[in-house]
Amino acid sequence: MQLQQLVKEALEAKRENFEAILEEAAGVICGEEGNMENFEVYGRLVKVSPTCDALIIGDLHGDFNSLVEILSKSTFIQKLHQHPTSIAIFLGDYGDRGFFSAEVYYTLLKLKLLFPRQIILLRGNHEGPEDLLAYPHDLPSQFRNRFGEDWRKVYEKVRKLFECLYNAAIVEERFLMLHGGLSPKIRTLDDLAYAHSTHPKNELLEDLLWSDPDENVKEVCASPRGAGKLFGQQVTEEVLGRLNAKILIRGHEPCNEGFKINHNGQILTLFSRKGPPYFNDCGAYLTVDLSRKFQNAEQLIPYIHKF
């Protein structure tokens, strides 16, 4: 499928088409288990093969124009067709804020159905459980405007999709990827894989979706977001060491230049949308050969694409 055709479909999709693609994609993602060729799944954790070329995209928040621009400039749909080992990893926060959440979801889910072994969709705080919903949560009003009186059927299916999305992805000896942040309670990969199953008794899922790095915190402290925590470099060093990773790649925070680096190069934040309500000058995405071993995020700067 060509990008132009995909864009046209997303813009013109009727409620019935959107419901159908939601059901089918949720079934595919929830059914992923074990070896999926380019990656391995257990629980809600994806272990990515260190042999892939990867496109990594941060928050989109209903910015369909930015998504189309990224797919166009990266020519990644062509790469997915031509190179079965190429993958795309999305770091969460697909809807809310921007006015084209439905179009973003449609495009990503259609790509997942077209390239099931090459698309990985992580869960963001805007895809969180009902007790951790981000505010404002714009999807209901957007779906009402787009789909009319039957919008609740679409929304219910989107909520079910949220439960299928992944908590994290890891490329051993290289990258840990998730939406928000880390917790000092993370001891093993199982903590990432099954964080959702212990929520809300355990705060791990909340931290994965909501927490942020801070340069002035040693361990953890309360977050001004009202959920998650601020975590310091000590936490980053200890958790990455336990999980055999060098760099945390995450989204969640607006970045004026589209990206930022924290904790002495151990964290890269990507923000892949532009415009209100954030008004950042640039969005950014990453294209990287996962077979390469990078020691810090500074070494990734040549592979970060600003737009």
N, C-alpha and C positions, 0 to 999 in steps of 0.2 A: 504493500500500500504506500502511496506517495503522501507526503506531508499535506499537500493542498487538499487531497481527498479527505484526509483525517480531520482537518480543520473544518471543512464543509459539513461533515457528518456531525461533529461536535456542536456546531452552531445551529444545526437544523434538527437535532434529535428530538423526537416527541417523547412524551412521558413513557409510553410503552417501550420504546427503544431503550430509554435510560434504565427503566426497571429491569429489562431483560439483561442488559450488560452488567448491571450491578449483581444480579443473581448469579450469572455465569462466572464472573470474575471472583466473587466471594467463594463460590464452590471450588474454583481452581486454587486459590490461595490457601483456603482452609484445608484443602486436600493435599497440600505439599508436605511430604515427609520423606526423610532419608535422602538418598543421592538423587539430585535433580540435574546431573551433568555438570553445569558450571558452578553449582553450589549444593551444599548439604543442609538439610533442615532438621532441627529437632526442637520441640516445643515451639516457641516464637523467636528462635535465634537462627540466623543464617550464617553458615560457615562458607565463605566464598573462596573458590580456588585461586591460588596465587599465580594464575596463568592467563588472566583475562585483561583486556583493555576495558577500562571502566569510565563511564560518564557519571559523575556524582552531582546531584542537584539538591540545593537547600530549599527553604520555605518558598512556596508559590502563592499561597493565600489568595486564590481566586484571580490571579493575574495571568489571564490567558495569553496576552500579548507577549509577556516575558517567556512563557513556556514555548510558544511557537518560535520566538527568536532564538532560544537556546537550541531547539531541535533543528532549526534551519542552519544556524552558524556551525553547529557541531557536526552536521550531516550524519547524525547518529542513527537515524532510521535506515539509511543506506548501509551503514556499518553493521547494523543488526542483521540485515538481509545477507550481506556478503561474508560476514565473519561470525559464525555461530558461537564463538567463545567470547564475543563482546557482550558487555552487560551495562545496564543503567541502574543506578541505585538512587532512590528518592528518599530524602531524609525526613519526610512528614510535613504536616501543615499545608494541606492541599487546598482547603476551602477557608471560608470566612474572610472578612476584611475587604477583599476585592469583589467586584460585581459578577465575576464569571466563574464561580466555584463549580457549577454544574459542568461547564465546558472543560475545565481542568480535570475534574474527576472522569468525565467521559473519555478524554484523550488518554489519560494514564491507564485506565482500565482496558481500553481497546488495545493499547500497546501490550499490556499484560497478556491479553488473549491471543494476540498475534505472535508474541515472542515469550511464551510462558517460562522458558528456561533462561531468559536474558533480562527480565525486568524484576527488580526487587523493590517492594514498597514498604517502607518503615512507618511506624505509627508516631505521629506527633501529638502534642498536647491538645491540638484542635481535633484530634481523632480519639480523644481519651474516653474513659468510662464516664457514665452519667454523673457520678459524684465528683468528677474533676473537670467538668466542662469549662472551657475557656469562655471569658466574657469580653466583649459581646459575641454571642454565638449567632452568626448571621444566616446560617444555612436554612433554617425554617422559613424566614422571610424571603430569602432568595428563591427557594423552591416554590413557595406560594406564588411569587410573581412569574416564575418560569412555567410552572406546570398546572396552575389553577387549583380548583377545589380538591383534586385528588393528590395534592402534594405530599400529604402525610404518608402515603404508601411508598413514595420514593424515599422520603426521609427515614422511614423504618428500615428500609433495605440498606441505606447508607450506614445507619447505626450498626447493623449486623456486619457490614463490611469492616467497620472499625475494629471489631473483635478479632478479625482474621489477620490484620496487619502485624508486621514483625516488630518486636521490641528492640532488636539490635542486629547488626551484622558484623562479622569479624573476618579479617584476613590475617591469619596467624603470622607473627613476627613482623607485622606491618601496621595494619589499621584496625581500630575499633570504630564503628559507625553507629550512631544513634541520634535521636532528636535533641534531647535536652542535656542531661549531665550525669555525673557519677555520684555514687554513694560510698562511703568508707565500709559499708556493710557488704559490698560486692566482693565475694571471695573466689568464686568459680564461675565458669560459663553457665552452669545450671542456674545461677542467680539471674542471669539475663534471660535465659530460655523460659523460665517459669515465673518471672516477676508478676505477670498478670494473674496467675493462679492463686497467689497469696494476697492479692489486693482485696480490700483495703487494710487488712490486718497488718501487712508488711508495707513499708513505705517505698519499696524499691521501684515499683512501676511509676509512682509519682515522681521520684527523683529522675528516672530515665527520661520522662516526658517533660519535666518542668525545670530542673535545676540549671544553674548557670555558673561558669567559672568566675572567680574573682581574684584579683592580684593582691588584695589586702586581707585575705582570710587564710588562716593556716590550715584548718580542717574544714568545718562547716559552720554556717550560721543561718538564721532565718532569712528568707528571700522576700524582697519587697513585692514580688508577684502574688504573695499570699498562698502559694503552693510551691513545692520543691524547696531547694535550699541554694545558698551560695556555697561553693566548695573551692578549696584552695589547692595550691600546687602540690602539697604533700599528699592529698587524696588522689590527685591525678597520677603522680609518680607511683604510688602504692598499687592502685587498681590496674594501671597499664602493666606494671610488673607482674602482678598475679595472673593476668590474662594473656601474657606473652604478646603484647602489642606495643608499638612505639608511639603512635600518634592517634589521638581521638579526633575524628571528623564528625562535626555536629552542625545543627542548624539553630533554630529557636530565637536567636538574637538578631535584630536589625543591625546592619553594618553599612555605614555610609559609602564605603568603597566596595561593598559586596562581599567582603571577607575580613576576618581579623584573626590574629594569632595571640594565644595566651600561654601562660605557664611555661615560659622559656622554650617555646617551640613545640610543646607537647599537645597543643590543641589548635585545630583549625576550625573556625566557624564559617559556614557558607550561608549567604542570604541571596536567594535567586529570583527575587522580584523587585520591581521598582514602583515608584508612585505613591499616592496617598493610601493609607494614612501615615506612611513611614517617611516618605520624601527623601529617601536615600539617593545619592547621586548615581550609584551604579548597582547593578546586580552582578552576581558572579557564579560560575560553575567550574568544576574541576574535571579534567580528562587526564587519566593516569594509567600507566602500565603497572598492574598489580604484581607483576613478577619482580619489580624493582624494590629494593629495600631502602627506604628513606629513614634517616635518623631523627629528623625534626621537620616541622611544618614549613620552616623557611625554605627548605629544599623543594617544596611543592609549588612555590610562587610562580616559576616559569610555566607551570601547567594549569594555573588558574586563569580563566578567561573572564574578563570584565566586559559588561555591555551597558 
